[in-house]
Amino acid sequence: MATQVTVKNGNLDLALRKFKQKVARDGVPSECKKREAYDKPGVRRRAAKKEGIKNSQKRNKNNKNNRD
């Protein structure tokens, strides 16, 4: 599952940018960060709950702005 990007007209900067975008879209950096250290199950649960609350607040804020 190798990610490939073609270099057009010798434009290496554009190819590198495209590569980084593809890798980020696949979730490789976040997966590496997640696997750097072991998280205890309780810590994982707390983080998931905290993220859920944050996302809920974002949704509520967006819904409130759309109603006005």
C-alpha positions as CSV (number, residue, x, y, z in Angstrom):
1,M,0.0,0.0,0.0
2,A,2.7,2.5,-1.1
3,T,1.6,6.0,-1.8
4,Q,2.9,7.3,-5.2
5,V,3.0,10.8,-6.6
6,T,4.2,11.7,-10.1
7,V,6.6,14.6,-10.6
8,K,5.5,16.7,-13.5
9,N,7.9,19.0,-15.3
10,G,10.5,18.5,-12.6
11,N,8.3,20.3,-10.0
12,L,9.5,18.5,-6.9
13,D,7.9,21.0,-4.4
14,L,4.4,20.4,-5.8
15,A,4.9,16.6,-5.8
16,L,6.1,16.8,-2.2
17,R,3.0,18.8,-1.2
18,K,0.7,16.4,-3.0
19,F,2.4,13.5,-1.2
20,K,2.0,15.1,2.2
21,Q,-1.7,15.7,1.5
22,K,-2.3,12.1,0.5
23,V,-0.4,10.8,3.6
24,A,-2.3,13.1,5.9
25,R,-5.7,12.1,4.3
26,D,-4.8,8.5,4.9
27,G,-4.3,9.2,8.6
28,V,-0.7,8.0,8.8
29,P,0.6,10.9,11.1
30,S,-2.3,10.5,13.6
31,E,-1.9,6.8,13.6
32,C,1.8,7.1,14.4
33,K,1.1,9.6,17.1
34,K,-1.5,7.3,18.6
35,R,0.9,4.3,18.7
36,E,3.9,6.2,20.2
37,A,2.9,5.3,23.7
38,Y,0.4,3.0,25.4
39,D,-2.7,4.6,26.8
40,K,-4.6,2.9,29.6
41,P,-8.2,2.0,28.8
42,G,-9.5,4.6,31.3
43,V,-7.4,7.3,29.7
44,R,-8.7,6.4,26.2
45,R,-12.3,6.5,27.5
46,R,-11.8,9.9,29.1
47,A,-10.2,11.3,25.9
48,A,-13.0,9.9,23.8
49,K,-15.6,11.4,26.1
50,K,-13.9,14.8,26.1
51,E,-13.7,14.8,22.3
52,G,-17.4,13.8,22.1
53,I,-18.3,16.7,24.3
54,K,-16.1,19.1,22.2
55,N,-17.8,17.9,19.0
56,S,-21.2,18.2,20.5
57,Q,-20.5,21.8,21.6
58,K,-19.3,22.6,18.0
59,R,-22.4,21.1,16.5
60,N,-24.6,23.1,18.9
61,K,-22.7,26.3,18.2
62,N,-23.1,25.8,14.4
63,N,-26.8,25.0,14.7
64,K,-27.3,28.1,16.8
65,N,-25.6,30.3,14.3
66,N,-27.6,28.8,11.4
67,R,-30.9,29.5,13.1
68,D,-30.3,33.2,13.5
